[in-house]
Amino acid sequence: MEQLDLKYLPYALAVARCGSVTRVARELYLAQPNLSRAIAELEQSLGFPLFIRTRQGMSPTPQGEKFLTEAERMLDRLSALARECRQAEGCRLHLACVPSSLFVNTILEAASRQPELTVQCEEYYNCLELFDRVSKGASQAAFLTFGTEMRDELSAYCARRELEYHTLAQSPAYGVVHRSSSLYHPETSPPSIRYDQARLMLNVTYFDPIGIHFHPEKAALPSSKGICRGVGRAGNLDMLESMDDLVMISCYIHSKIMARNELAAVPIQPEFMAYEYGYVTKTGAALGEGLQSHLT
């Protein structure tokens, strides 16, 4: 199964706006077969169709409309953030995050192309340390990923510490397995995973030190033979390679990491937004001139 690549999202959004692959290909100076292939690969990686294809053109499916609406919001926010970073001459920004934060990775990639911008980011497995850095002013913001059922508790905790939580986006949960796993069935359409024979690996212990705990019964996880905890990014990848019955539950997938480690990902319930992305600042604090308004 081909993996989700964010560069294909603008193509799908353009087709949704125009309703025609031919017109979009002409406007973007792309070969129509290449554009059609990119859209098909994106749909395959998501596990559901984005468009209904007719002789009159293409229109979003219900799932496609929901996904593309959220994707457009995400890209708009990231574009606004990149624009703000470009305008801040000599800007220095320190961020904290839980490991593998999608938005932090995207910001850092954009910053690497802006020599006038200095961005430093540190990862913390313990959210108490992460929030302490924001409270003390050592980090301007802390980026988070967590289960949507934990949102109310997290917001209440932030309020008690005079911190402010800002929602960015939500995403479905993915099951991630090694391609050689007997649980993975790429021959089905869409590809599938035998969860009834699996142990699910969860990476949700970051919040335990502040008294916010993951509750599997609230997370709409598939039925399985057991649950175990992740041990960190590198360790998790090693476990997936060595343990045939292990499935990691993830909030997003990164195509380069998936390909390099021979992993496959399948959305569990594409229509259910199981994970949320956001960031925390001091109450009333701004990340930079105009940046707060672009992100919230």
C-alpha positions as CSV (number, residue, x, y, z in Angstrom):
1,M,0.0,0.0,0.0
2,E,1.3,3.4,-0.9
3,Q,1.6,5.8,2.0
4,L,0.1,9.2,2.5
5,D,2.3,12.0,1.1
6,L,1.3,15.6,2.1
7,K,2.4,16.9,-1.3
8,Y,-0.6,15.2,-2.9
9,L,-3.1,17.1,-0.8
10,P,-2.9,20.4,-2.8
11,Y,-3.7,18.3,-6.0
12,A,-6.8,16.8,-4.4
13,L,-7.9,20.2,-3.1
14,A,-7.5,21.7,-6.5
15,V,-9.6,18.9,-8.1
16,A,-12.3,19.4,-5.5
17,R,-12.5,23.1,-6.3
18,C,-12.5,22.7,-10.1
19,G,-14.3,19.4,-10.4
20,S,-12.0,18.4,-13.2
21,V,-8.7,16.6,-13.4
22,T,-8.2,17.9,-17.0
23,R,-8.6,21.5,-15.9
24,V,-6.3,21.2,-12.9
25,A,-3.6,19.4,-14.9
26,R,-3.7,22.2,-17.4
27,E,-3.5,24.9,-14.8
28,L,-0.6,23.2,-12.9
29,Y,1.2,22.3,-16.1
30,L,1.0,18.6,-15.1
31,A,0.4,15.5,-17.3
32,Q,-3.1,14.4,-16.7
33,P,-2.2,10.7,-16.1
34,N,0.4,11.7,-13.5
35,L,-2.2,13.9,-11.7
36,S,-4.8,11.1,-11.8
37,R,-2.2,8.6,-10.4
38,A,-1.3,11.0,-7.6
39,I,-5.0,11.3,-6.6
40,A,-5.5,7.5,-6.8
41,E,-2.4,6.9,-4.6
42,L,-3.7,9.3,-2.0
43,E,-7.1,7.6,-2.0
44,Q,-5.4,4.2,-1.6
45,S,-3.3,5.3,1.3
46,L,-6.4,6.7,3.1
47,G,-8.4,3.6,2.5
48,F,-11.5,5.4,1.2
49,P,-12.4,7.3,-2.1
50,L,-12.1,11.0,-2.1
51,F,-14.1,11.6,-5.4
52,I,-17.0,10.3,-7.4
53,R,-15.9,10.1,-11.0
54,T,-18.4,10.7,-13.8
55,R,-18.3,11.9,-17.4
56,Q,-19.2,15.3,-16.2
57,G,-16.2,15.5,-13.8
58,M,-15.3,14.7,-10.2
59,S,-17.1,15.6,-7.0
60,P,-16.1,14.7,-3.4
61,T,-17.6,11.7,-1.7
62,P,-19.0,12.4,1.8
63,Q,-15.8,11.1,3.4
64,G,-13.7,13.0,0.8
65,E,-15.5,16.3,1.6
66,K,-14.8,15.9,5.3
67,F,-11.2,14.9,4.8
68,L,-10.4,17.6,2.2
69,T,-12.1,20.3,4.3
70,E,-9.9,19.5,7.3
71,A,-6.8,19.1,5.0
72,E,-7.4,22.6,3.6
73,R,-7.6,24.1,7.1
74,M,-4.3,22.4,8.1
75,L,-2.5,23.6,5.0
76,D,-3.8,27.2,5.5
77,R,-2.6,27.2,9.1
78,L,0.8,25.9,8.1
79,S,1.1,28.4,5.3
80,A,0.2,31.2,7.6
81,L,2.8,29.9,10.1
82,A,5.5,29.7,7.4
83,R,4.6,33.2,6.2
84,E,4.9,34.6,9.7
85,C,8.3,32.9,10.2
86,R,9.6,34.4,6.9
87,Q,8.6,37.9,8.0
88,A,10.3,37.6,11.4
89,E,13.8,38.7,10.5
90,G,16.3,37.2,12.8
91,C,13.5,35.5,14.7
92,R,14.4,32.9,17.3
93,L,11.8,30.3,18.3
94,H,12.1,27.6,20.9
95,L,9.5,24.8,20.9
96,A,8.8,21.8,23.0
97,C,6.9,18.7,21.9
98,V,6.0,15.1,22.5
99,P,7.9,12.8,20.1
100,S,6.9,12.7,16.5
101,S,4.6,15.8,16.4
102,L,3.3,16.3,12.9
103,F,3.1,20.0,13.1
104,V,6.5,20.5,14.7
105,N,8.1,18.4,12.0
106,T,6.4,20.4,9.3
107,I,7.5,23.7,11.0
108,L,11.1,22.6,11.3
109,E,11.2,21.5,7.7
110,A,9.9,24.9,6.6
111,A,12.4,26.7,8.9
112,S,15.3,24.8,7.5
113,R,14.7,26.6,4.2
114,Q,14.7,30.0,5.9
115,P,18.3,30.9,7.0
116,E,17.2,34.0,8.8
117,L,15.0,32.0,11.2
118,T,16.4,30.1,14.1
119,V,14.1,27.4,15.5
120,Q,15.1,25.0,18.3
121,C,12.8,22.1,19.3
122,E,13.2,19.6,22.1
123,E,11.2,16.4,22.7
124,Y,9.9,15.4,26.1
125,Y,8.3,12.0,27.0
126,N,7.1,13.6,30.3
127,C,4.4,16.3,29.8
128,L,5.1,17.7,33.2
129,E,8.6,18.8,32.0
130,L,7.1,20.0,28.7
131,F,4.5,22.3,30.4
132,D,7.1,23.5,33.0
133,R,9.2,24.8,30.1
134,V,6.3,26.8,28.8
135,S,5.4,28.1,32.3
136,K,8.9,29.3,32.9
137,G,9.2,30.9,29.5
138,A,12.0,28.5,28.3
139,S,9.8,27.5,25.4
140,Q,7.3,29.7,23.6
141,A,4.9,26.8,22.8
142,A,4.5,23.0,23.4
143,F,3.0,20.9,20.7
144,L,0.9,17.9,21.6
145,T,-0.8,14.9,20.2
146,F,-3.4,13.0,22.2
147,G,-6.6,11.1,22.1
148,T,-9.7,13.3,21.6
149,E,-11.4,11.8,24.7
150,M,-8.6,13.4,26.8
151,R,-9.2,16.9,25.6
152,D,-11.5,18.2,28.5
153,E,-9.1,17.0,31.2
154,L,-6.1,18.5,29.4
155,S,-7.8,21.9,29.0
156,A,-8.8,21.9,32.7
157,Y,-5.2,21.1,33.7
158,C,-3.8,24.0,31.5
159,A,-6.3,26.4,33.0
160,R,-5.1,25.5,36.5
161,R,-1.5,26.3,35.5
162,E,-2.4,29.5,33.7
163,L,-1.7,27.9,30.4
164,E,-3.8,28.1,27.3
165,Y,-4.5,25.2,24.9
166,H,-5.1,25.8,21.2
167,T,-6.6,23.2,18.9
168,L,-5.1,22.8,15.5
169,A,-6.6,19.7,13.8
170,Q,-7.8,16.2,14.3
171,S,-7.1,12.9,12.5
172,P,-8.2,9.3,12.4
173,A,-6.2,6.5,14.1
174,Y,-4.0,4.3,12.0
175,G,-2.9,0.7,12.6
176,V,0.8,0.3,11.7
177,V,2.5,-3.1,11.1
178,H,5.6,-4.4,9.5
179,R,4.9,-5.5,5.9
180,S,6.1,-9.0,6.7
181,S,3.6,-9.4,9.5
182,S,1.1,-12.3,9.1
183,L,-1.6,-9.9,10.4
184,Y,-1.3,-7.6,7.3
185,H,-3.4,-8.4,4.3
186,P,-2.5,-6.1,1.3
187,E,-4.5,-8.3,-1.0
188,T,-7.8,-7.0,0.4
189,S,-9.5,-3.9,-0.9
190,P,-8.7,-1.7,1.0
191,P,-5.7,-3.4,2.7
192,S,-6.6,-4.8,6.2
193,I,-5.1,-5.9,9.5
194,R,-6.3,-8.9,11.6
195,Y,-6.7,-7.1,14.9
196,D,-8.3,-10.0,16.7
197,Q,-4.9,-11.8,16.6
198,A,-2.9,-8.6,17.5
199,R,-1.4,-6.9,20.5
200,L,-2.0,-3.1,20.2
201,M,0.9,-0.8,21.1
202,L,-0.1,2.6,22.4
203,N,2.0,5.7,22.8
204,V,-0.1,7.6,25.3
205,T,1.9,7.6,28.5
206,Y,3.2,11.2,28.1
207,F,0.4,12.6,30.2
208,D,0.5,10.1,33.1
209,P,2.8,12.4,35.2
210,I,0.1,15.1,35.2
211,G,-2.7,12.7,36.2
212,I,-4.3,12.4,32.7
213,H,-4.6,8.8,31.7
214,F,-5.7,7.1,28.5
215,H,-8.9,5.1,28.7
216,P,-9.0,2.4,26.0
217,E,-12.8,1.9,26.4
218,K,-13.4,5.5,25.3
219,A,-11.1,5.4,22.2
220,A,-13.0,3.1,19.9
221,L,-10.0,0.8,19.5
222,P,-10.5,-2.5,17.5
223,S,-10.9,-5.6,19.5
224,S,-7.6,-7.3,20.1
225,K,-5.9,-9.9,22.3
226,G,-4.1,-7.3,24.4
227,I,-2.5,-3.8,24.8
228,C,1.1,-2.8,25.5
229,R,2.9,0.5,25.8
230,G,5.4,2.0,23.5
231,V,9.0,2.5,24.5
232,G,10.0,5.5,22.3
233,R,10.3,6.1,18.6
234,A,13.4,3.9,17.8
235,G,12.3,1.1,20.2
236,N,8.8,1.0,18.7
237,L,10.2,0.5,15.2
238,D,12.5,-2.3,16.5
239,M,9.5,-4.0,18.2
240,L,7.4,-3.8,15.0
241,E,10.1,-5.6,13.1
242,S,10.7,-8.3,15.6
243,M,7.2,-9.1,16.9
244,D,4.8,-10.5,14.3
245,D,1.6,-9.9,16.2
246,L,2.3,-6.3,17.1
247,V,0.2,-3.4,15.7
248,M,1.2,0.2,16.7
249,I,-1.7,2.6,16.9
250,S,-0.6,5.9,15.4
251,C,-2.2,9.3,14.8
252,Y,-0.6,9.9,11.5
253,I,1.9,8.3,9.1
254,H,5.1,9.7,7.5
255,S,5.9,8.3,4.1
256,K,9.7,8.3,4.4
257,I,9.7,6.6,7.8
258,M,7.2,4.0,6.6
259,A,9.2,3.2,3.5
260,R,12.5,3.1,5.2
261,N,11.3,0.7,7.9
262,E,9.1,-1.5,5.6
263,L,5.9,-0.6,7.4
264,A,2.3,-0.4,6.3
265,A,-0.5,1.7,7.7
266,V,-4.3,1.2,7.5
267,P,-6.8,3.7,8.8
268,I,-8.9,2.1,11.6
269,Q,-12.1,4.2,11.2
270,P,-11.5,7.0,8.6
271,E,-14.6,8.8,9.6
272,F,-13.8,8.9,13.3
273,M,-11.4,11.6,14.5
274,A,-9.5,9.7,17.2
275,Y,-6.5,12.0,17.7
276,E,-6.1,15.8,18.1
277,Y,-3.1,18.1,17.4
278,G,-2.6,21.3,19.3
279,Y,-0.2,23.5,21.2
280,V,0.0,25.2,24.6
281,T,1.2,28.7,25.5
282,K,1.1,30.9,28.5
283,T,-2.4,32.3,28.9
284,G,-2.6,35.4,26.6
285,A,0.9,34.9,25.3
286,A,1.7,35.3,21.6
287,L,4.2,33.2,19.6
288,G,5.1,36.1,17.4
289,E,3.4,39.1,15.7
290,G,0.2,37.8,14.1
291,L,1.1,34.1,14.6
292,Q,-1.4,33.5,17.4
293,S,-4.3,34.7,15.3
294,H,-3.3,32.5,12.3
295,L,-3.1,29.3,14.4
296,T,-6.2,29.6,16.6
